Amino acid sequence: MKYYAVLPLVLLNIAVAGQTFYRGNDLSYVNQMEDCGAVFKENGIPKDVYRIFADHGTNLVRMRLWVDPAWQNSLVQPEGVKLQYSDFEDIKEAISRSKAAGMEVMLDFHLSDFWADPGRQLIPASWLGVANDLAALNDSVYHYIFRVLTDLNKDSLMPEMVAIGNETNSGILLHTTVNDNWDAGGSVSGGWARQAQLFNSAIKAVRDISDTTGIKPKIALHVADPKNMAWFYSNIISYGVTDFDIMGFSYYYAWHKKSIAELGTAVKSLKTAHPDYDVMALETGYLWTTRNFDGMGNIVTTPDPAYLPVIPEKQLEYMVDYARTVMKNGGSGVIFWEPAWVSTPCRTPWGRGSSHDHLVYFDPVNTNFMANGGGRWMEPHFYENPDAVKVTFKVGMSGQDVSKGVYIAIDMPGDSAAIVPMADLGDDLYSYFTYLAPGDSGSFIFLNDSTLSAGETVPAACALWEGTGRKYGVGQSNTSYAYQWGTCNPPGSTSSDQEGSLPGFYVPGIEIYPNPAQRNILVSIPFSCEEATFEILDFSGKSMKTMHQNNMKDHVSMDIADLPAGIYFLKMITKDNLIIRRFIHA
């Protein structure tokens, strides 16, 4: 097998249940960042930033639209920076550039002059005179949305999707005042019956213009936090808001503290309850460092403890797992919020710089796309097979030279192969993950340079691929292969460690044969045993199979044919002993 330094990237739209799975990014800040001096690069070469995103699989760009963001006029900005962004002229430019790069567009009507979120839904200044006149406010909403979409359509810039409001947990057009910290106040009276009329006025505007246009935008609503998804959509539907297409939500671990598995459960539950609607994560984000690179404080600061340490490779892993979980549970897409809001001399109401410099896909020094970071989560090869499972490879490098990096040479199904860098997890441990189909198998070895000549010497006991390479096999669930460099032992151990033992759990007695085994293992028992429990664990400690046995003599047989190839531990628990042995499933 010939190994190559990179895997080919084939751009395509991934279809799930007959529709496209959207891998999106919110690029609302991009035009301003360029005017503020940011020069986006890939491989050290300046490149159109929209093309960078498209080339890595982005097929949907989200952007916000404010009614009249005149508050920006008072911000002191560097020379060459426009007075306003996220207004109509700015989104025209952004839509044009997005479509030119081959990406679809979601236009997010904030229905406000300022950021809208769960605690701040400011009525635009030009509509304050009719804030308490519901009929007039409905008319303002309708004609504003109809006019914006009409004008966009005249320039062939109709978006493929529109969102009515942003994180509308309590509704839209609620507040009349804002203080110096931009906190909202002066709430307008009225409940969900009022909200239903406002939402339906906005929806009607989209549907009416769609009757005359080639592109007929899908309509999204948007709630923050998965815990609010079920009640929000059931509630708004009960008030007669039904003519929309996408049930959107925001979920960030830093604020909502739900695991990716819990996210999947919420998506599946919502899709099951409302099968006629799409379900989409309209906002998420995840950090690749805990550092702050400018004077503006970072706002997404808490990592998921299942994805430590906080490094670019873990940002990628988190986002791929996140998106695949949404996809696997019936969701139609994921959008990352502001991955190009890099640090520049420009100001926001809260300071100079960016609160996302630790989340963006570009390094803070050269604004160069980081190939080892989260900017690759959109690449289609991660999603081509919805039934694929996660396979993780780890190697302990204690005592080895890692000055040139640590790599894995791995062959994939379909005669593809690659030499790829492994992530440094600290404590001499390195990791690489991919997604493969159940039943896939192949070979791999670890390298401490990017060439095959720098490969480890794999002991014969675990050189199960043509006598020289390690072997992996993919089962029905996530799988991990972890070794100490040049041994058959788990990371942190050495080749001189006692074969088959785990610290604190070695009791002379049973043996496993054959070892390596293929379909069955026989466990020799040289003593009488009235009752025992046998449990097979993978390297991560996950229980793969359990069997209870009574009145044992000589030996016990266990079927392992349904387990993926790899190294396992057999744990035997009796009244008097806890005995653990390692075996190899070939």
N, C-alpha and C positions, 0 to 999 in steps of 0.2 A: 504494500500500500504506500502510495506517495503522499506525503503530508505537505500541505500548503500553509502559508502563514496567515491567511485570512479565509473565511468562508464567503462564498459568493452571496450577494444580496440581490434577490429578485423582488422587484416592487409589484405588488398586486393587492387588490382589495380582498380581505378575508371574508367569505360569506358564512354566516351562521344562520341556520334555519331559513335559507333563501334570501338573506339580506346582508348588507355590508356591516362588518364590525368596525366601528370608527375608532381610530387611534389619533386623538386630537390634542392640540395645544392651544392655549389662550395666548395670542400674540398681540394683545391690546397695547403693550408698551413699545413694540418693536420700532415703529416709525420715529417715536420720540427719542428712543435710545440712539438711533443713528444720528439724529439731529444734535444730540448731546455729545457726540464724538465717538461713540462705540463703532469699532470696525470689526464685524464678525468674520471669523476665519475658520477654515477647516484644513488640517494638515499644514497650518501656518500660513496659508494663502487666503487673502480676502475673497469672500464669496457672498453672493446674495443670500441674505439670511432666510428668506422664504424658501429658496432652493435647498439650503441645508436641511431644513425641516422636511421638505418633500422627499429629498433623496434618502432620508432615513425612515420613510414609511408613514409620515404624517398624512392623513387623508381628510382631515377636518381642522379648520382654523376657527376658533371662537374669538369674538371681539366685542367689547362693550360700546354702547352708544349712550351718551348723555344728551339731554335736551338742549341745554345752554350752559356749558361749564365755564361761565364767566369768572368764577372764583380763581381760575388759573392765571388770569391777567395780572393779579397782584404778586405772583411768585417771581422772584428775581432769578432769571435763568441766564446761562451763558449766551453769548452772541450766536445768532443763527437758529435759535430755538423759537418755534412758533409760540404764539400766545396761548393757543388751545390745542388739545388733543382729545381723542375719543368724542369728537364732534362729527358732524356729517361729512365735512371735507376729509377729515382724517380717515374715517371708515371707508370712504370711497377709494382712497389710495390703498388701504389695507386689503379691501376686497379684490381690487384690480390685481394687486401683486400676488395674492393668494391663488386666485383663479389662473393667473398666468403660469404659476408653478404647478398647476394640476390639482389643487386641493379645493375641496368644498368648504363652505362657509356657514357658520352659525352666528347670526347677529343677535346680540343680547341687548334688548331694550330695557335699560334700567328704569325708564319712566321717571327720571330724576335728573337734577343738574349735577349730582354728586354720587359717590358710591352708595349703592343700596345693599343692605345686608339684613340679617334677622332683627337687629335693633335700630335700623335707620332706613326709613322709607320716606324720604323728603319729597314733598310735592314741588314740582318745578316752580320757580319764581313767577313765571308768566301765567301759571294756572292758579296761583294762590287766591285770586279774586273769585274763583268759582269752587274753592275747596269744599264749601258746604252746600253747593248746588249740584246734586248728584247728576241730574240730567245734563247740565252744562259740562261737568267734568267728564262724563262719559263721551260727550261730543268731542271734547279736546283730545282725549285718548284716541278715539277712532280716527279723527282727521289727521292727527300727528303721524300715527303709524301708516295710514294709507298714503300720506304724502311722501314719507321717507321711502317706502317701498316703490311707489310710482316713479320717483326721481331716480332711484337706483336702477330700476328696470329700463328706463330710457337709455342708460349707458351700458346695458347688458351686464349689470352687476347684481341681479337679484340673488340673494342668499338662498342656499338650499334648506336652511333651517332658521327659525327665529325663536328666541326665548322671550316670554312675556314676564318681565321682571327678573330680579336677581335675588336668590335666597329669600323667598317671600313667605317665610314661616307664619308671619302675622298678617300677610297681605301686602298690597301695594298702595301708594299714595296716601300715607297715614299721617305724616308729620308736617308741621308748618314752620318750625323754628329750628335753628342750630346755634350752638354756642361756640366759643373760641376754640374749643377742642374738637369741634365738628360732631358733637353728640346731639342727637335729635331730641326735640320736645314739641309741645303744642299739638298733641294728638287730635285728629279729627274724630268726632264721634261716629259710631256705626259699626256693625258687625259683619258677619260673613254674607248676609244678604246684599249689603252694599258692595262687598268685595266681588261677589258673583257677577254683578252688573258690570263692574269695571273690567274684570277679566274677559267677560263675554264681549264687551265692546272692542277690546284689543283683538280678540280672536276673530271677530267678524271683519275687522279691517283687513286682516291677513287673508281671510278666505275671499273677501270681495275682490281684492286686487289679484288674487290667484286665478280668478275666473277669466282674466284677460292676459295672463302671462304664460310663457312656455315653462319656466321653472315655477313649481308650486310648492312653496316652503312648507316643511313640516313644522308644527308648533310644539314648543317645549314649555312646560312649567318647571319650577325649580324650588326645592326645599333644602335646607341645610340639616345635616346629621341624619344618619340612617334610622335612628330611633323615631324620627318624625315622619318617615315616609308613609307608613301605613295609615296613620290617622289623618295626615294632611290630604292625601289623595282621596280617601274615602269621604272626608268631610267636604272637600270642594266639589266632588261629584254629586254629593247629596244636595248641594245647593244649585245644581243645574249647570255646572261648568263641565262639559263633557266633550266638546268638539276640539280636542287637542290630540297630539300624537305621541308625545314623549313625556314620561314621568322622570324628571331630572332630579338629581340630588348632589349635595356636596358631602364628601367624606375625607377628612384629614385625620390621621392617627393623632397628631399633636393636639388637636382640640376635642376629638370625639372619642378617642381611647377605645376603639373597637378593633379587634383583630381582623385580619383578612378573611379568616373563616367566618367570623360573625358578619362581615360585610356580605359574603356570598349567601349566607342564610337570609339576610334582609332582602337582597336582590331577588332571590328565588321566591320568597314569600310574596313580594309585591307583584312579580310577574305572574305567579299562580293566581293571585287574587284578581288581577286585571290583565288577562291574556291579550286583550285587544290593543294594549298600549305598549310602546317600546319603553325600556327602562335604561337610563344612561347616567353615568357619573359625570356631571357637568363641571365639577371642580375637584381636584385633589392636588397634592404636592408632597414631596418627600425630600429630605435634606441629604446632602452628600458630605457635609462637614459641619462641625459645631462652631467654626470660626466665623467672625464677622470681619469683613474686609473694608468697611467704611464707617462713617460716624452715625449711620442710621441703624437702629436696632433691628435685629432679625425677628420675624414673627412666627415662624414655624420651627420650633426648637426642640421638640420632644421626639426621639426616635422610638420606633416599635422595638421592644426588647428582643423580639425574635429575629431582628435584622441588624445585629451588631457585629463588628464595630461600625461607626458612622464613617463610611468611605464611599467613593464613587461607585465601586462595584456593587455595594449593598443597595445603593439607590436604584441601580439597574435591576437587581434581583427583586427588590420590593415592588417596583413598578410592573415588572413582567408578571409576578405572582398576582398582583392586584388586578391587572387587566385580564389575565387568564381566568381569574376567579369570577369576575363580572361576566365574562363571555360564557364560561361553563355553566353559569346559573341563569342564563337566558337574557343577560343584558346586551345592549346593542352598541355600547361604546364607553370610552373613558377619555376625559379631557384633563390635561395637566395645566395648572394655573400659573401663568407668567414665567415660563422657562427661559425667557430672553430679557428679563428685567435685570440687566447687569448693572454694576456700579459705575456711575458717571457723575459729573459735577452738577447734574440737574437736581431740582428740588421737587418734593411733594409737600403737602400741607404739614407733614410730620418731620421733615428734615431733608438733608442733602444725601443722595445716594440711593441705595436699594435695600429693602428689607428681605430681598430674595437672592442676594448674591451667593448664598450658601445652598440654593436649590437649583440655580440655573444650569443649563447644559454646557456652559462655557467657562473656561478657567478665568480667575480674577485678574491675572496679569496681562495676558495677551488676547483675551476674549476669543480663545481658540476652542472649537468644539472638542469636548473630552470623549475620546472614543471608548474609554473604559467606564463611562458614567451612564446616568439615566437617560441621556439623549438617544440611546439605542433601543429603548423599550418599545418604540413604535414599529420596529423592523418586522416585516411580515412572517419571517421564518419562525418566530416565537408562537405564532397563532395558526399555522397552517393545519395542524391536527388538534382539534378540540379535545380529543381523548388522550393526548400525550400526557406523560407524567414527568415530574421533575426528578432529574438525576444529578446528584451532587458528588463531586470528587474532591477529596481532601488529602493533603500530604503533610506530614511532620518533617521539618527540615533541620532539626536540632543537630548541630555539629557539621552542617554542610555549607558550602560556599553559595551564597545567594546574591552575590554582588552583581550578577548579570540578570537577575530575576529568576522566577520559577515559572515553568510552563508545563502544559500537558499536551502530549501528542495523542490524539484520539481519532479513531476512524468511526465514521457515522454510516448509517444505512444509505444505500444508493451509491456506494463507491465514492463517497465524499470523505475528506479527511482534513485535519487542520492541526496546526501548532498554535495554541492560544495561551496568553498569559493567565496566570492564576492570581487571585486577590490575596493580598497580605492581610491576614486576620490578626496578626500579632502572636506573640509566644511561639514563634517558629512554625506557625500553622498557615497553610495556603489552601485556597479553595477555588473551584470553578463549578458553575452549574449550567445545565442545558435542559431542554425538554425533548423527550424521545417517546416513541410509541411502544406500548406493551408488546413484548416479543422481540424487540430490537436487541441486537447484541453486537459486540465488537471488541476491539483491543484498545489499550491505552498504556502509556508509560509516563513517568514524570521526568522533567528535564530541568537542569539549572542553567540553561542557556536556551536561545531560540532555535537551536539546531539539534537534529537527532543524535549527533555525535556526543551531545552532552547528556544523554539519557542515563537513567539509573540502571544498574544491573539487577534484574528481577530474580529472586530466588526461584529455583525450580518448582518448589511446592506451590507457588502461586503464579507461575508463568504458564497460564492455562491457554494462551493463544500462541500456537505454533512454537511453544517451548521458550519464547522470549518475552512476550508481552503479557500484561495483565488483561483479564477478561471481565467485561461487564455484561449483564443481562437485565433486561427491563421487565418488571412484573406489572401488576395492576395498580400499584400504589407507589408513592414517592420512594426513591431508593438512594442510599448513600454508600459510597466506597471510600474508605479512609485507611491510609497506611502510613507507617513511618518509611521514609526514603530507603529503598533497597531492602525492605523486609516484608514479611507477611503479617506483621504485627500492627496493631492500631497506633495512631500518632502518639508520640511521647514515649514509646517503648523502643527497645533496640533489639537487634538480631540475637543478642545473648540472653534475652528474657526467656524464662521457662516456657516452653511450648505448651499452649493450651491453657495458660493460667491467666487469671485476673488478680490484681493485688487484693489480698485479704479474703479470696474466695477459692483458694486451691486446697483441695483435700484429696490425697491419693485414693484411687479406687477405680472409677469407671473409665472406659476408653471408647472412642468412636471409630468405627470403620465401615466401609472404606473411607479414606480421607485423603484427597478430595473424593466427594460422592456426587452422584448424578440424580437418581430418583429416590433412593431411600438411604437412611443411615441406620446402622445397628449400634446400639449402646450396650456394651458389655457391663454386666453387674456381677462382680465376683463375691457378692455377699447376699444373704437373704434380705428381702425388703418387702414388707407387707403392703405398703402404700407409698406412692410418690407422684409428684407433679413434674412434668417435663415441659419447659417453655423455651422456644427458640426466639432469640433476640437478634435484630440486626445491629450494625455498628453504632447507630444512634441511640440504642437502647430500646427501640420500639419493639413491642411484642408482636411477633409474626404468626405464632402458632402455639397452642397449648394442648397438652394431652394428660389425662389422669390414668394411672395404672395401679392395679392391685395384684398382690401375690406374685411378684416378679422372681424369675429364676434365669440365670445365665445372661439373657439379653432381652432388649426391647427394640422393636422396629418403629421408625417414624418416616412417613411419606414427606418428601421435600420437593416433589416434582413441580408444585405450583409456586415455588419461591424463585425469585430471580437469582441468577448466578452471583456469587459474592462470598464474603466471609461472614460467618454467623457465630453466635455463642449459644450453646445448649446449657440451660440452667436446670439442674435436678434438685428438687426440694423434697427431703424426707423428714421424718420425725427428728432425726439426729443431725442431719448434715445439709449444707447448701454447697453443691458441687457445680462448677462451671467449666466447660470445655469449649475450645474453639474448633470449628470445622469449616471446610471450604466446599461450597456447592458449585460444581463445575458445569 
